[in-house]
């Protein structure tokens, strides 16, 4: 009878462990790829879709310019693959895996720790670097007036002290799994509090700093950068061994994975990689200045000192102000005294004759420059509204005309119509013949009035402004 009881208790322990294990592996996302998109399809499409984490390191806007560790590396990768780059910001590992496997992204460019469990759903790239998990806790309120030994007494240094305490983590992360394993290792339960799957990866660190929650867990590299933002944080209690940090692709994208790994192997041998790495992980003062800047999507909601003027001009145009800001950045990088090789000046980079026509005398005056630039854009809007009815298409004609001049765009439209393309559609139609205006066969055509044009610049100009506008919409409120 005693033996039967022992066997029954043994079965209960086994069953409890089995249930616990399966509960920890319960998933709320698509585990298998639902699309077939590998490198050949991406190249044929012309761009790669990338999912990035919503944090202060991966991807953000600073003084109008996209920045970030992931962003800079991905820009290099896109050039290597000879494709465009489209970024989608998301939150939560489970949600990101779901988006990857359903085709919303081709690369999951999170700072992901490589775990055995995740290899069931993802193919990991070569590691970027190694890191380890740390406890993020708040120093005592009066820590600045305390000695080091007194501060140490108030902090958790032995993980055993976490038994019975609330530690907040995001669900589906390696942090949740580490706390479960740690509870087993130290022989007592840690109260694991799961935040929402849509929370930002750094939101819990911020909550600890602000006193909203007592503890969280983070990768040391991310925690280190955030501790420069919040000096009241302590991140010196390790909770795990070294782990590899990598990106991931779908399991059925072997060619893409191979291409990424080949590129990573090459770029990690070049100075470029360490320059990018050090910029975001080893420069706490620079990180802090970005964090506190009004002109950073991390710490503020401004693009430039001229946002209020840009908003007034955008209202006149009936544009989203972030679209006009993207054009201003393209023209001058928000530098009001800039001058081009051709003599264009000011925020809106107008030629003196055009500026005078639309009311600007001093082009170095941001207010005059913006007013004249907006006047010119309204003129172009009035012209193209008579010919291109679709407002989205018309915008591309307006932007191209602002850059190259109205006559060159009219020429390209005539060439498109003559050769059987749609004169009211920009991409692959009018823009195609704008580029052709550097070929004598086309710029000497009788329908052409303005002649030769090396017009790759206006073609790129339109794409750059609209892509930057999309980036601004992600990070900057309307």
N, C-alpha and C positions, 0 to 999 in steps of 0.2 A: 504493500500500500504506500509506504514511504517513497519507494522508487517511482511509483506512478505519479505521486505529487511532485517529486523532483522533475520528472519528465515533462509534466504539465507546466510547471513554472518555467522550465527551460524553453518550452514552446512559446509561452507568453512573452518572455524576453525577446526571443527571436522574432515573433510576430510584431512586437512593438517596434523593434529596430527596423524591421522590414517596412512597416507603415511609415515610420519616421523618415526613413531613407527615401521612400517613394514620394512622401509629401514634400521633401526638400527638393525633389526633382520635378514636381508638378509644374507644367508649363502652361502659359496663357498666350502663346504665340505660335505662328506657323513654323514648324520645325523642318519642313522640307521645301526646297525651291518650287515655286508655282509657275516660274517663267524660265525660258531658255534664252539667256542673254549672255554671251561670252564676248571675248575681245573683238572678234570679227564683226559681230553685230553692233558693238559699241562704235567701232571705227566707221562702219557704214552709216550709222546714225549721226556721227560727227561730234558727239559729246559724251562725257561720262557723268553719271549721277552719283553723288557721294553724300552719305549721311554723316553729319558731324554732331558732336555733343555740344550742348548749350552751356559752355563754360568760358571762363576768362582767359583761357590759354589756347583753345583749339581754333576759334574763329570769332572775330569781332571787328567793329569799325573804329578806327582811331583817326581823328582829324580828316574824315572823309575817305580814308584809305582802308580797304579790307586788310586785316592782319591776322596772325595766329600761327601757332606751330603747325597744326594740321593744314591750314590754308596755304602756307608757303610751300610745304612739301607737296601738297596736292597740285598746286600750280606747276611745280617742277615736273611732277608725274604726267600731267595732262600734256605738257610740251613734249615730253619724251614719247608719249603715245600718239602725238599729233592729233589731239582731239580737244574740243572745248571742255570747260569745267562748269558743272551746275551743282550747287551746294544746297542741301536741305538740312536745316537745323532741327534736331529732334531731342527728346529727353527719354531716359529710361532704357536700360539694356534690352529688356524683353520687347519693348515696343520697337526698338531699332532693329532687332533680329527679325521681327515680323515684317517690318518695312523692307528689309533687304530681301527676304525670301519671297515676298509678293511683288517685287520688281520696282519698288519706289526708289531704290538705290542699287548701285552696282558694287560699291565699296562701303563697308561700315568703318569709317575712320575715327572711331572712338579710341581713347587711350585704354584699350581692353587688356585685362590680364588674361593670359592664356590658361584655361583650366580644362581638365579632362572632360568635364560635363559639357562645356561649350563646343568641344570638337565634334560632338554629335550633330550640331546644327550649323557649324561654321567651318570654313577653311581659313586658318590663320596664316598671315604673311610672316616673313622673317621678323624677328623682334626688333623694335626700335631701340629699346633700352630695358634695363631691369629696374624694378622698384620693390617695395615691401609695404605692407599695411601697417598703419599706426592708429593709435587712439587719439582722437581730437577732443580735447577737454579745455575748459576755461580756467585761467589762472584766478587766484583769489581777487576779489574786487579791489583791494588796496595793494596789489602786488608791486606797484612801483615804489612803495614805501617799506617793503619787506626785504629781508635778507634772502639770499638764495636758499639757505637751509630751511628757513621758515616756509618759503614757497613750496619746496619739495615735499614737506610734510603734508601739505594740503592736496597734493596731486596723487593720482594713481600711477604707480610704477610697476606694481605686480598685477598681472591680469587676474589673479585669484580674487582681487578686491572688486572685480566686476560682478561677482556672484550677487544676484538679487537686484542689480542696478539696471536702469533703463538705458539701452543703447539704440539709437535710431539709425536705420540704414534704409536704402532703397531696395525694394523687392527684386529678386532675380539677379542680384549682383554677387560678386565674389565676396563682398563684405558680409552679406547675410550668411553665406556658407561658412565663412571663417568663424563667425560668432557661434554658429551651431557646433562646429568642430571644437572650438575653444571650450564651450560648455562641457563637452565630453571630457576634454583633456584636464580641466581643472576640477572636475567632479562636482559641479554645481551649475544651476541654471542662470544664464544671463537673460534678462528680460529684453528680447529682441523686438523692437517697435518698428514696424514697416511703414514707411512713408508712401505717398501715392506714386504710381508708376510714371506720372507725367511731371514729377518734380525735377528740377535741374540738378545736375550732379553735384554742384557746389552749394545748393540751397541749405543742406543740413549743416555744412561747415559754418555758414553764415548764421544759422539759428543758434548754434553753440556759442558763437562769438557774441550774439545779442542776448544770450541768456534765456532763449526760448526752450531749449532742450539741453540736457546735461552732457551727453556724449554722442559722438558718431565715429565712424571708421572711414579712413580715406587712404588712397595711395600716397606714399610719402612725397612724391614729386608734386602732386596737386596740393597736398596739405602744406608743403613748404612755401609754394607761391602764395597761397591764401594767408599764411601766417604773416607775410609781409603786409597784407592789407589789414589784418586784425592782430595787432601785437599782443592782445590779451589771450591769445590761443597758445596752448602747449601741444606739441606734436611729437614729443620725445619718448613716447612709450610704444615700442614695436609690438605688434600682435602676430606677426607671421614671418615666414621665410621669404627670400627673394623670389619674385615672380617676373615673368617676361611680359612686356607690354607690346601689343601688336595691333594691326588692323585686321580686317576679315573680309572674305568674299563668300558668295554662295558656294555650296558644295559642287555645283555643276558648272563652275566657271574656271576650269583648270588653266586655260590659256591666259586669262586675265591675272590669275594668281602667279603664274610663272613670270609674266611680264613685270608685275609689281616687285617680285622677289629679285629679278635680274636688275631692275632699276635701283632697288634698295641696296643691293650688294655693291653697285657702282657708286651711288651718291654717298654712302657711308664711308667710302674711302677718300672722298673729296672734302676740302675745307668747308664747303657749303653746308653740309649736314651739321657740323659742330657750331657753325655760326648761327644757324637757325635754332638749334637746341639751346645754346647758351643765351640767346636773346629772350627766350620765354621761360627757361627753367633756372638760369644762373644769374639773372639780373634783377634782384628784388627791388632795387631802387627804381629802376625803369618800370617794372611791373606796378609798383605803388603809384608812380606818377600817372600812369595810364588809368589806373583804377580811380584816382581822385579827379581826373580831368573831366571837365564838362563836355569835352569834345570826344569822349569815348563812349561807345555803347555799353561798356562795362559799368562806368560810374555816372554817366549822364545821358542826355538825350539830345545833344547838339552835334551838328556837323562842322560848324564854322562860327566865327564871330559875326558873320553876316546873315545868319539864319532869319532874323526878323525882316531884313530887306528882301531876302529871297522869298519869304512867305507872302509879302505884299505883291511882289512881281508875279508869283505863281497864281495868286488870286485874280489878277488882271487877265492872265492867260487861261484861267479855269483849269490849271494843272495841279496835280499833287506837288507840293513844295519840294518833296524829295526828288522828283524828276528834274525840276529846274536846278536843284542843288547838284545833281549828278552831272548836268551839263556844265555848270560853273566849275565844278572840280575838274572835268575833262579839259576845260579851256585854260584854267589858271591855277589849279590846285589851291584855290582860295587865296591866292597871293595877289593883292590889288595893284602892285607896281610891276607885275611881270610884263615882259615884252617878247614877242616872237621874232624869229629871223626876218619875217616879212614886214614887221613894223606894227602888228596888231598889239594893242595894249589893254591893260586893266583886267578886272575880274571876268569880263565877258569877252576879252580878246577881240575887240572890234578894231577894224582899220579906221584911221582918223576920218576919212570921208564918210564912211557908214555911220560912225558915231555922231558926227556933226549933223547928218541928215535926220537922225532920231533924237537930237537934242542934247548931246553930251559935248561939252567943251573941254573939260579936264578929265581925261580917261583914267587918271590915277585915283579919282574920287570914286569909291565903291558905289555910292548912291547914284551918281550920274551914269556910271558904266552899266549898272543893273537896269536903270530906267531905259537907257538906249538899247540895251540888249533885248529887253522885253518888248520894246517898240518894234524892233526888227523881227522878232519871233511872231508878233501879232500880224505884221505885214505878210510874212510867209504863210501864216495860218490862213489869212484872208485869200491869198492867191491859191493855195492848194485845196481849199474847201470847194472851189469851183470845179476842180478836176478829179479829186479823190474823195469819194463819199464816206468810205469806212474810216472812222476816227483813229483806230489803231494803225492802219496803214498810212494814213495822212501824217501821223506823228513822225514816222520814219522819213518821209519826204521832207518834212520841215527841218528835222535834225540834219539830214544830209545837205540841204540847201544852206543851212546856217554855216556849215563847215566848208563846202566846196563852191558855194555860189549858186544862185537860182538857175542860171543858164546851163551849166553842166548837167544839172538834174533833168532839166527839160530836154536836153539832147539825149540823155540816156533813156528817157521815157519814149521819145520818138523812135529811137533805135529798137527798143523792146517791141513796140507796136509794129514796126516794119518787119521784124523777124519772127513774128507770130507769138511773142510773149505777152503777158498781161501788163499793160502800162499802168495799171492801178495797184499792182502788188509789188512790194519792195524785194523781199528775199527771193533769190533765184530768178528774178525777172528783171526789174529795172536795175538793181544793184549789179547784176551780171553784166549788163551792157555799159554801166558806168565804168567798171574795170576795163572793159574792152576799148575805152576811149584812149588808151595808150597805144593801140594798134592802128597803124596808118589805114588799114582796110576799113576801119570804123570811124576814126576821127576825121577822115577825108570824105566821108559820106555826105552827099548834098543836104541831108536833113539836119546835119550837125552845124551849129552856129558858133560854138565857143572853141572848137578845135580840140587840140591835144589836152589830155588831163591824166596825170599819174594819180589815179583815183582810188588806190587801195586805202588811203587814209580816211576819206569820208565813209567808205564801206565799214572799216573797223570802228570809226567814230560812232556810228549808229549802234552797232552791236555793243560797244563798250559802255555807252551811256545807259542803254536799256538793261544790260546785265548788272551794272553798278546800281541802278535804280532798284532792281530786284533785291540786291543785297541790302540796300538802305531800308527797304520795306521790312526785311526780316528783323533788323536791329533797332530802327529808329521809329518812334511813334509818329503818326500822321498829325 
